[in-house]
Amino acid sequence: MPNPNAIVGRITRIEPSPDPDERGALSIVVGGEERSLRLDPSDTRSADFAQVLDGLSKQGLPVYLEIDPATSSVTRLLIPNVTRIANLRPLDEGILSVEFQLSHGRHVLRQNLPDYEEFERQLRVALDSRAPLIITEDDAHTIIDVRGFTPDPEGPLPPYPFPDVPPRVPPRPPFPFNWIKLIIDWLWRPWWPWRLWFRCISMTRAQLVFDAMNATSCAPLTVPPPCISFLYPDDGCWARAHEMCRLMIGMGHAPKKVWISGSLYVSTRNSPLCGVWWNWHVAPTLCVRGPGLLQSQQMVIDPSLFTTPVSKATWKGIQGDPGATLTDTAASDYLWGTLDPTYVLTNDRLAYYRLQLQIRAMSSGPPPYASCP
């Protein structure tokens, strides 16, 4: 059974404790249980907890709270995922890999967990029914709690389609437009090198664009919006990429995106574990002139991995899977074919991962982590 000292649900109220003997304490009411909890003013983490709880409350997101049963004081705070299950597969002996619909990271369910069998059953039922779940994991992305999710009438789960991870082939235009396109392409072919080369930017300009993107990185302990959580590389790359494309378009550029699929692992000092596992990843690209006359290439802009624009080959090479596949798409592709022209979904995910970064910085200290090589 789930941890009896854990409560999962949406935050109904946060207010000063009505108890006159509890000066400075905050009272929290969570979910349909209407169970009142408290933030102990003597706990140095309480002020940080209150900031995160306020952010979750404003977004209408659930929270996972562990409490001291004697005092009802919050002792641990985690931010669950509200998601559908995309896939389940054995990863290693005693380890089940759980792919979330709204995640490119690796999440695992370990057999040594007391509730392993019940959690696995819930995950398999949800995979078949496509019902959303509330899944809580620790900072190492090990699942510790699984619960059913009932959408609130005021904030139902958006009807995201399942990501279509394999590369897609654009449909051919219908006749006679395909013949018209062929004729136009034939007439333009002698001018292609010049036309494309002049449309691309210099490497100096590409570095300025990169620096502008990197300058939006969040301060880990305060995460002021609209910053981008490059320092939380574990997850949320599609929202980061979409926001960067929006900013680049506003600067007058024409970005695209490159997606990579595989068994990916990246060493990074921005994770307490010194590395992150991904099933896929995405970043914006810009056409950059060089290295020779009339030569150009798509350079990747990815501040979560690099400090400068890099080639797609370099970007792929650092992610640890030589057999990984790359797919190029338009900048408008938000999530494997899903569009977000109004950036509503993008802003929602950016806000969510800002809070994840903040929670990590509170518990493990702000990145980069000196213990990582």
C-alpha positions as a LaTeX table, in Angstrom:
\begin{tabular}{lrrr}
\hline
Residue & $x$ (\AA) & $y$ (\AA) & $z$ (\AA) \\
\hline
Met1 & 0.00 & 0.00 & 0.00 \\
Pro2 & 1.15 & 3.61 & $-0.52$ \\
Asn3 & 3.13 & 5.31 & 2.21 \\
Pro4 & 0.54 & 6.06 & 4.95 \\
Asn5 & 2.46 & 9.19 & 5.87 \\
Ala6 & 2.31 & 10.57 & 2.33 \\
Ile7 & $-0.41$ & 12.78 & 0.91 \\
Val8 & $-0.86$ & 13.44 & $-2.82$ \\
Gly9 & $-3.27$ & 15.97 & $-4.23$ \\
Arg10 & $-3.92$ & 19.51 & $-5.32$ \\
Ile11 & $-3.34$ & 22.29 & $-2.82$ \\
Thr12 & $-6.64$ & 23.76 & $-1.72$ \\
Arg13 & $-5.41$ & 26.44 & 0.68 \\
Ile14 & $-2.22$ & 27.84 & 2.18 \\
Glu15 & $-2.75$ & 30.19 & 5.09 \\
Pro16 & $-1.27$ & 31.15 & 8.47 \\
Ser17 & $-1.98$ & 28.61 & 11.16 \\
Pro18 & $-5.07$ & 29.53 & 13.21 \\
Asp19 & $-3.39$ & 28.16 & 16.34 \\
Pro20 & $-2.09$ & 31.12 & 18.41 \\
Asp21 & 0.67 & 28.90 & 19.78 \\
Glu22 & 1.96 & 28.25 & 16.28 \\
Arg23 & 3.16 & 31.73 & 15.38 \\
Gly24 & 4.85 & 31.71 & 11.98 \\
Ala25 & 3.53 & 28.29 & 11.01 \\
Leu26 & 1.59 & 27.78 & 7.77 \\
Ser27 & $-1.45$ & 25.56 & 7.43 \\
Ile28 & $-1.91$ & 23.61 & 4.18 \\
Val29 & $-5.05$ & 21.87 & 2.99 \\
Val30 & $-4.43$ & 19.27 & 0.28 \\
Gly31 & $-6.85$ & 17.55 & $-2.04$ \\
Gly32 & $-10.23$ & 16.03 & $-1.44$ \\
Glu33 & $-9.03$ & 14.68 & 1.89 \\
Glu34 & $-9.19$ & 18.23 & 3.28 \\
Arg35 & $-6.35$ & 17.23 & 5.55 \\
Ser36 & $-4.64$ & 20.13 & 7.24 \\
Leu37 & $-0.86$ & 20.04 & 7.39 \\
Arg38 & 1.69 & 22.50 & 8.69 \\
Leu39 & 5.03 & 23.98 & 7.78 \\
Asp40 & 7.13 & 24.13 & 10.91 \\
Pro41 & 8.83 & 27.55 & 11.24 \\
Ser42 & 11.74 & 25.88 & 13.05 \\
Asp43 & 12.49 & 23.82 & 9.91 \\
Thr44 & 14.91 & 25.81 & 7.72 \\
Arg45 & 13.30 & 24.32 & 4.60 \\
Ser46 & 9.81 & 25.60 & 5.36 \\
Ala47 & 10.23 & 28.95 & 3.59 \\
Asp48 & 11.43 & 27.16 & 0.46 \\
Phe49 & 8.60 & 24.64 & 0.73 \\
Ala50 & 6.10 & 27.49 & 0.96 \\
Gln51 & 7.46 & 29.07 & $-2.23$ \\
Val52 & 7.18 & 25.82 & $-4.18$ \\
Leu53 & 3.71 & 25.08 & $-2.78$ \\
Asp54 & 2.56 & 28.50 & $-3.88$ \\
Gly55 & 3.87 & 27.83 & $-7.39$ \\
Leu56 & 2.12 & 24.47 & $-7.57$ \\
Ser57 & $-1.10$ & 25.98 & $-6.25$ \\
Lys58 & $-1.08$ & 28.68 & $-8.93$ \\
Gln59 & $-0.53$ & 26.06 & $-11.65$ \\
Gly60 & $-3.20$ & 23.74 & $-10.26$ \\
Leu61 & $-0.67$ & 20.91 & $-10.01$ \\
Pro62 & $-0.64$ & 18.14 & $-7.41$ \\
Val63 & 2.00 & 17.82 & $-4.72$ \\
Tyr64 & 3.48 & 14.85 & $-2.88$ \\
Leu65 & 4.02 & 15.55 & 0.83 \\
Glu66 & 5.43 & 13.26 & 3.50 \\
Ile67 & 4.52 & 14.24 & 7.03 \\
Asp68 & 5.47 & 13.55 & 10.61 \\
Pro69 & 2.36 & 11.71 & 11.90 \\
Ala70 & 2.87 & 13.10 & 15.41 \\
Thr71 & 2.87 & 16.76 & 14.41 \\
Ser72 & 1.43 & 16.78 & 10.84 \\
Ser73 & 4.53 & 18.76 & 9.83 \\
Val74 & 5.81 & 18.42 & 6.27 \\
Thr75 & 9.12 & 16.54 & 6.16 \\
Arg76 & 9.46 & 15.99 & 2.40 \\
Leu77 & 8.09 & 17.65 & $-0.71$ \\
Leu78 & 8.18 & 16.25 & $-4.24$ \\
Ile79 & 6.46 & 17.28 & $-7.46$ \\
Pro80 & 4.60 & 14.38 & $-9.14$ \\
Asn81 & 4.14 & 13.80 & $-12.86$ \\
Val82 & 0.59 & 13.78 & $-14.19$ \\
Thr83 & 1.00 & 11.72 & $-17.32$ \\
Arg84 & $-0.08$ & 8.77 & $-19.40$ \\
Ile85 & 2.19 & 5.76 & $-19.84$ \\
Ala86 & 3.81 & 5.38 & $-23.26$ \\
Asn87 & 5.69 & 2.10 & $-22.73$ \\
Leu88 & 6.88 & $-0.45$ & $-20.16$ \\
Arg89 & 9.90 & $-2.68$ & $-20.69$ \\
Pro90 & 12.43 & $-4.61$ & $-18.60$ \\
Leu91 & 15.61 & $-2.58$ & $-18.24$ \\
Asp92 & 17.74 & $-4.80$ & $-16.05$ \\
Glu93 & 17.18 & $-7.55$ & $-13.51$ \\
Gly94 & 14.61 & $-6.27$ & $-11.06$ \\
Ile95 & 14.20 & $-2.93$ & $-12.88$ \\
Leu96 & 11.26 & $-1.91$ & $-15.06$ \\
Ser97 & 11.70 & 1.05 & $-17.40$ \\
Val98 & 8.61 & 3.28 & $-17.46$ \\
Glu99 & 8.25 & 5.71 & $-20.36$ \\
Phe100 & 6.01 & 8.69 & $-19.66$ \\
Gln101 & 4.06 & 10.29 & $-22.46$ \\
Leu102 & 5.21 & 13.75 & $-21.39$ \\
Ser103 & 8.88 & 13.02 & $-20.76$ \\
His104 & 12.05 & 12.19 & $-22.63$ \\
Gly105 & 13.85 & 11.02 & $-19.48$ \\
Arg106 & 14.30 & 7.52 & $-18.08$ \\
His107 & 12.05 & 6.55 & $-15.17$ \\
Val108 & 12.36 & 3.23 & $-13.35$ \\
Leu109 & 10.34 & 1.04 & $-11.01$ \\
Arg110 & 12.57 & $-1.16$ & $-8.84$ \\
Gln111 & 11.48 & $-4.59$ & $-7.69$ \\
Asn112 & 12.85 & $-4.06$ & $-4.17$ \\
Leu113 & 10.10 & $-1.49$ & $-3.54$ \\
Pro114 & 7.48 & $-2.90$ & $-1.11$ \\
Asp115 & 4.64 & $-1.83$ & $-3.41$ \\
Tyr116 & 6.30 & $-3.00$ & $-6.63$ \\
Glu117 & 3.60 & $-5.50$ & $-7.65$ \\
Glu118 & 0.73 & $-3.08$ & $-7.04$ \\
Phe119 & 2.49 & $-0.22$ & $-8.79$ \\
Glu120 & 3.36 & $-2.42$ & $-11.77$ \\
Arg121 & $-0.27$ & $-3.53$ & $-12.03$ \\
Gln122 & $-1.46$ & 0.08 & $-12.01$ \\
Leu123 & 1.07 & 1.03 & $-14.68$ \\
Arg124 & 0.07 & $-1.84$ & $-16.98$ \\
Val125 & $-3.64$ & $-1.10$ & $-16.60$ \\
Ala126 & $-2.96$ & 2.56 & $-17.39$ \\
Leu127 & $-0.86$ & 1.61 & $-20.43$ \\
Asp128 & $-3.75$ & $-0.43$ & $-21.85$ \\
Ser129 & $-6.47$ & 2.09 & $-20.98$ \\
Arg130 & $-4.41$ & 5.24 & $-21.64$ \\
Ala131 & $-5.70$ & 6.60 & $-18.35$ \\
Pro132 & $-3.53$ & 9.28 & $-16.73$ \\
Leu133 & $-1.74$ & 8.63 & $-13.45$ \\
Ile134 & $-0.09$ & 10.72 & $-10.75$ \\
Ile135 & 3.44 & 9.32 & $-10.48$ \\
Thr136 & 5.95 & 10.50 & $-7.91$ \\
Glu137 & 9.66 & 9.73 & $-8.13$ \\
Asp138 & 12.77 & 10.71 & $-6.23$ \\
Asp139 & 15.59 & 12.83 & $-7.65$ \\
Ala140 & 17.14 & 9.73 & $-9.24$ \\
His141 & 13.84 & 9.17 & $-11.13$ \\
Thr142 & 12.98 & 6.02 & $-9.19$ \\
Ile143 & 9.20 & 5.75 & $-8.84$ \\
Ile144 & 8.04 & 5.75 & $-5.21$ \\
Asp145 & 4.28 & 6.36 & $-5.56$ \\
Val146 & 1.59 & 5.65 & $-8.18$ \\
Arg147 & $-2.00$ & 6.84 & $-7.92$ \\
Gly148 & $-4.96$ & 7.23 & $-10.23$ \\
Phe149 & $-5.73$ & 10.68 & $-11.58$ \\
Thr150 & $-9.23$ & 12.12 & $-11.83$ \\
Pro151 & $-9.21$ & 15.36 & $-13.86$ \\
Asp152 & $-10.57$ & 18.36 & $-12.04$ \\
Pro153 & $-13.45$ & 20.08 & $-13.90$ \\
Glu154 & $-11.48$ & 23.34 & $-13.70$ \\
Gly155 & $-8.22$ & 21.87 & $-14.92$ \\
Pro156 & $-8.52$ & 18.62 & $-16.89$ \\
Leu157 & $-5.47$ & 16.90 & $-18.32$ \\
Pro158 & $-4.86$ & 18.19 & $-21.87$ \\
Pro159 & $-5.62$ & 15.54 & $-24.53$ \\
Tyr160 & $-2.04$ & 15.06 & $-25.65$ \\
Pro161 & $-1.56$ & 12.51 & $-28.44$ \\
Phe162 & 0.99 & 9.79 & $-27.94$ \\
Pro163 & 4.39 & 10.91 & $-29.27$ \\
Asp164 & 5.22 & 9.35 & $-32.62$ \\
Val165 & 8.91 & 8.78 & $-31.94$ \\
Pro166 & 9.98 & 7.01 & $-35.18$ \\
Pro167 & 11.07 & 9.37 & $-37.98$ \\
Arg168 & 8.24 & 10.60 & $-40.12$ \\
Val169 & 8.25 & 11.08 & $-43.89$ \\
Pro170 & 6.47 & 14.26 & $-45.04$ \\
Pro171 & 3.50 & 13.49 & $-47.31$ \\
Arg172 & 3.98 & 14.17 & $-51.02$ \\
Pro173 & 1.95 & 17.11 & $-52.34$ \\
Pro174 & $-1.03$ & 16.05 & $-54.48$ \\
Phe175 & $-0.94$ & 16.18 & $-58.30$ \\
Pro176 & $-0.46$ & 18.58 & $-60.04$ \\
Phe177 & 1.33 & 20.50 & $-57.29$ \\
Asn178 & 4.13 & 17.93 & $-57.10$ \\
Trp179 & 4.93 & 18.58 & $-60.83$ \\
Ile180 & 4.79 & 22.33 & $-60.35$ \\
Lys181 & 7.19 & 22.02 & $-57.43$ \\
Leu182 & 9.58 & 19.90 & $-59.53$ \\
Ile183 & 9.62 & 22.52 & $-62.31$ \\
Ile184 & 10.25 & 25.36 & $-59.84$ \\
Asp185 & 13.01 & 23.36 & $-58.14$ \\
Trp186 & 14.67 & 22.69 & $-61.53$ \\
Leu187 & 14.61 & 26.39 & $-62.44$ \\
Trp188 & 16.01 & 27.41 & $-59.08$ \\
Arg189 & 18.68 & 24.69 & $-58.83$ \\
Pro190 & 21.57 & 26.77 & $-60.32$ \\
Trp191 & 20.89 & 29.45 & $-57.70$ \\
Trp192 & 20.45 & 27.19 & $-54.70$ \\
Pro193 & 24.01 & 27.42 & $-53.29$ \\
Trp194 & 24.02 & 31.23 & $-53.35$ \\
Arg195 & 20.44 & 31.58 & $-52.18$ \\
Leu196 & 20.88 & 29.20 & $-49.23$ \\
Trp197 & 24.32 & 30.50 & $-48.31$ \\
Phe198 & 23.14 & 34.11 & $-48.01$ \\
Arg199 & 20.12 & 33.06 & $-45.95$ \\
Cys200 & 22.40 & 31.44 & $-43.37$ \\
Ile201 & 24.13 & 33.37 & $-40.57$ \\
Ser202 & 27.79 & 33.64 & $-39.67$ \\
Met203 & 29.33 & 31.61 & $-36.87$ \\
Thr204 & 29.87 & 34.84 & $-34.95$ \\
Arg205 & 26.18 & 35.63 & $-35.20$ \\
Ala206 & 25.29 & 32.05 & $-34.23$ \\
Gln207 & 27.36 & 32.41 & $-31.05$ \\
Leu208 & 25.54 & 35.64 & $-30.21$ \\
Val209 & 22.21 & 33.82 & $-30.62$ \\
Phe210 & 23.50 & 30.98 & $-28.43$ \\
Asp211 & 24.60 & 33.44 & $-25.74$ \\
Ala212 & 21.20 & 35.13 & $-25.84$ \\
Met213 & 19.51 & 31.76 & $-25.25$ \\
Asn214 & 21.93 & 30.84 & $-22.47$ \\
Ala215 & 21.30 & 34.18 & $-20.78$ \\
Thr216 & 17.71 & 33.07 & $-20.10$ \\
Ser217 & 18.93 & 30.25 & $-17.83$ \\
Cys218 & 17.20 & 30.06 & $-14.43$ \\
Ala219 & 18.80 & 30.99 & $-11.13$ \\
Pro220 & 18.26 & 27.59 & $-9.43$ \\
Leu221 & 17.03 & 28.75 & $-6.02$ \\
Thr222 & 14.63 & 31.44 & $-7.25$ \\
Val223 & 13.72 & 30.35 & $-10.83$ \\
Pro224 & 12.13 & 33.68 & $-11.81$ \\
Pro225 & 9.86 & 33.34 & $-14.84$ \\
Pro226 & 10.23 & 33.37 & $-17.79$ \\
Cys227 & 13.65 & 31.76 & $-17.31$ \\
Ile228 & 14.48 & 28.43 & $-18.99$ \\
Ser229 & 15.63 & 25.51 & $-16.82$ \\
Phe230 & 18.77 & 24.51 & $-18.74$ \\
Leu231 & 20.27 & 23.53 & $-15.35$ \\
Tyr232 & 17.65 & 20.77 & $-15.02$ \\
Pro233 & 18.69 & 18.61 & $-17.99$ \\
Asp234 & 16.75 & 15.57 & $-16.82$ \\
Asp235 & 13.55 & 16.45 & $-18.64$ \\
Gly236 & 11.53 & 19.08 & $-20.50$ \\
Cys237 & 13.77 & 19.53 & $-23.56$ \\
Trp238 & 10.84 & 19.91 & $-25.97$ \\
Ala239 & 9.49 & 22.91 & $-24.05$ \\
Arg240 & 12.96 & 24.46 & $-23.81$ \\
Ala241 & 13.48 & 23.97 & $-27.56$ \\
His242 & 10.09 & 25.45 & $-28.44$ \\
Glu243 & 10.69 & 28.52 & $-26.29$ \\
Met244 & 14.16 & 29.01 & $-27.80$ \\
Cys245 & 12.65 & 28.82 & $-31.28$ \\
Arg246 & 10.13 & 31.48 & $-30.30$ \\
Leu247 & 12.91 & 33.74 & $-29.07$ \\
Met248 & 15.01 & 33.12 & $-32.19$ \\
Ile249 & 12.08 & 33.90 & $-34.48$ \\
Gly250 & 11.61 & 37.13 & $-32.53$ \\
Met251 & 15.27 & 37.93 & $-33.29$ \\
Gly252 & 14.56 & 37.58 & $-37.00$ \\
His253 & 15.99 & 34.08 & $-37.51$ \\
Ala254 & 14.48 & 30.93 & $-39.04$ \\
Pro255 & 15.28 & 28.03 & $-36.69$ \\
Lys256 & 14.47 & 24.39 & $-37.21$ \\
Lys257 & 14.66 & 21.46 & $-34.80$ \\
Val258 & 16.62 & 18.22 & $-34.65$ \\
Trp259 & 15.36 & 15.23 & $-32.66$ \\
Ile260 & 17.44 & 12.25 & $-31.55$ \\
Ser261 & 16.05 & 8.86 & $-30.49$ \\
Gly262 & 18.01 & 6.08 & $-28.81$ \\
Ser263 & 19.42 & 4.86 & $-25.52$ \\
Leu264 & 21.01 & 8.16 & $-24.60$ \\
Tyr265 & 23.29 & 9.01 & $-21.68$ \\
Val266 & 24.99 & 12.35 & $-21.09$ \\
Ser267 & 27.52 & 13.16 & $-18.39$ \\
Thr268 & 26.70 & 16.49 & $-16.77$ \\
Arg269 & 27.60 & 18.42 & $-13.64$ \\
Asn270 & 24.06 & 19.77 & $-13.54$ \\
Ser271 & 22.73 & 16.53 & $-12.03$ \\
Pro272 & 23.64 & 15.25 & $-8.54$ \\
Leu273 & 24.07 & 11.84 & $-10.21$ \\
Cys274 & 26.57 & 13.39 & $-12.66$ \\
Gly275 & 24.60 & 12.14 & $-15.65$ \\
Val276 & 21.15 & 11.79 & $-17.18$ \\
Trp277 & 19.45 & 9.05 & $-19.24$ \\
Trp278 & 17.14 & 9.97 & $-22.09$ \\
Asn279 & 14.99 & 8.07 & $-24.58$ \\
Trp280 & 15.07 & 11.04 & $-26.94$ \\
His281 & 16.09 & 14.68 & $-26.99$ \\
Val282 & 15.46 & 17.77 & $-29.12$ \\
Ala283 & 17.10 & 21.15 & $-29.68$ \\
Pro284 & 16.82 & 24.05 & $-32.14$ \\
Thr285 & 19.12 & 24.39 & $-35.15$ \\
Leu286 & 20.20 & 27.38 & $-37.25$ \\
Cys287 & 21.74 & 27.43 & $-40.72$ \\
Val288 & 25.33 & 28.70 & $-40.32$ \\
Arg289 & 27.69 & 29.67 & $-43.14$ \\
Gly290 & 31.00 & 27.87 & $-43.53$ \\
Pro291 & 33.47 & 26.41 & $-43.16$ \\
Gly292 & 34.16 & 27.19 & $-46.84$ \\
Leu293 & 32.68 & 29.43 & $-49.52$ \\
Leu294 & 29.10 & 28.41 & $-50.39$ \\
Gln295 & 29.20 & 25.83 & $-47.61$ \\
Ser296 & 26.70 & 25.81 & $-44.76$ \\
Gln297 & 25.38 & 23.45 & $-42.12$ \\
Gln298 & 22.66 & 23.27 & $-39.50$ \\
Met299 & 24.25 & 24.02 & $-36.12$ \\
Val300 & 22.58 & 22.92 & $-32.88$ \\
Ile301 & 21.80 & 25.47 & $-30.15$ \\
Asp302 & 21.65 & 23.48 & $-26.91$ \\
Pro303 & 22.72 & 25.30 & $-23.71$ \\
Ser304 & 21.77 & 22.25 & $-21.64$ \\
Leu305 & 24.78 & 20.42 & $-23.13$ \\
Phe306 & 27.21 & 22.93 & $-24.64$ \\
Thr307 & 28.56 & 26.47 & $-24.39$ \\
Thr308 & 28.64 & 27.09 & $-28.12$ \\
Pro309 & 26.76 & 26.06 & $-31.30$ \\
Val310 & 27.81 & 22.58 & $-32.46$ \\
Ser311 & 27.31 & 20.39 & $-35.50$ \\
Lys312 & 24.62 & 17.74 & $-35.44$ \\
Ala313 & 27.36 & 15.08 & $-35.48$ \\
Thr314 & 28.95 & 16.55 & $-32.35$ \\
Trp315 & 25.56 & 16.89 & $-30.67$ \\
Lys316 & 24.76 & 13.25 & $-31.42$ \\
Gly317 & 28.20 & 12.04 & $-30.38$ \\
Ile318 & 28.01 & 13.41 & $-26.83$ \\
Gln319 & 24.77 & 11.52 & $-26.14$ \\
Gly320 & 26.36 & 8.11 & $-25.94$ \\
Asp321 & 24.50 & 6.03 & $-28.54$ \\
Pro322 & 26.22 & 5.64 & $-31.93$ \\
Gly323 & 23.09 & 3.92 & $-33.24$ \\
Ala324 & 20.76 & 6.79 & $-32.35$ \\
Thr325 & 18.69 & 8.29 & $-35.16$ \\
Leu326 & 18.27 & 11.97 & $-36.00$ \\
Thr327 & 15.10 & 13.56 & $-37.37$ \\
Asp328 & 14.86 & 17.14 & $-38.66$ \\
Thr329 & 11.57 & 19.03 & $-38.34$ \\
Ala330 & 10.20 & 22.52 & $-38.59$ \\
Ala331 & 10.38 & 24.80 & $-35.56$ \\
Ser332 & 6.60 & 24.51 & $-35.21$ \\
Asp333 & 6.81 & 20.82 & $-34.19$ \\
Tyr334 & 6.30 & 21.07 & $-30.42$ \\
Leu335 & 6.21 & 17.37 & $-29.45$ \\
Trp336 & 6.60 & 14.73 & $-32.17$ \\
Gly337 & 3.94 & 16.21 & $-34.40$ \\
Thr338 & 1.95 & 18.11 & $-31.76$ \\
Leu339 & 1.73 & 21.85 & $-32.39$ \\
Asp340 & 1.64 & 24.65 & $-29.83$ \\
Pro341 & 1.33 & 27.90 & $-31.81$ \\
Thr342 & 0.08 & 29.87 & $-28.78$ \\
Tyr343 & 2.83 & 28.51 & $-26.47$ \\
Val344 & 0.28 & 27.62 & $-23.79$ \\
Leu345 & 1.63 & 24.08 & $-23.44$ \\
Thr346 & 5.19 & 25.36 & $-23.62$ \\
Asn347 & 4.69 & 27.82 & $-20.79$ \\
Asp348 & 2.97 & 25.17 & $-18.68$ \\
Arg349 & 5.93 & 22.78 & $-18.98$ \\
Leu350 & 8.51 & 25.52 & $-18.49$ \\
Ala351 & 6.82 & 26.50 & $-15.23$ \\
Tyr352 & 6.68 & 22.85 & $-14.12$ \\
Tyr353 & 10.40 & 22.22 & $-14.71$ \\
Arg354 & 11.36 & 25.51 & $-13.09$ \\
Leu355 & 9.83 & 24.12 & $-9.90$ \\
Gln356 & 11.63 & 20.79 & $-10.36$ \\
Leu357 & 14.92 & 22.68 & $-10.63$ \\
Gln358 & 14.07 & 24.67 & $-7.52$ \\
Ile359 & 13.25 & 21.56 & $-5.48$ \\
Arg360 & 16.55 & 19.95 & $-6.54$ \\
Ala361 & 18.52 & 23.06 & $-5.63$ \\
Met362 & 16.84 & 23.15 & $-2.23$ \\
Ser363 & 17.63 & 19.52 & $-1.41$ \\
Ser364 & 20.99 & 18.98 & $-3.14$ \\
Gly365 & 22.28 & 22.52 & $-3.50$ \\
Pro366 & 22.35 & 24.52 & $-6.74$ \\
Pro367 & 24.16 & 23.11 & $-9.79$ \\
Pro368 & 26.83 & 22.66 & $-11.02$ \\
Tyr369 & 27.88 & 19.93 & $-8.59$ \\
Ala370 & 31.55 & 19.94 & $-7.65$ \\
Ser371 & 31.52 & 16.20 & $-6.93$ \\
Cys372 & 30.99 & 15.47 & $-10.65$ \\
Pro373 & 34.05 & 15.13 & $-12.89$ \\
\hline
\end{tabular}
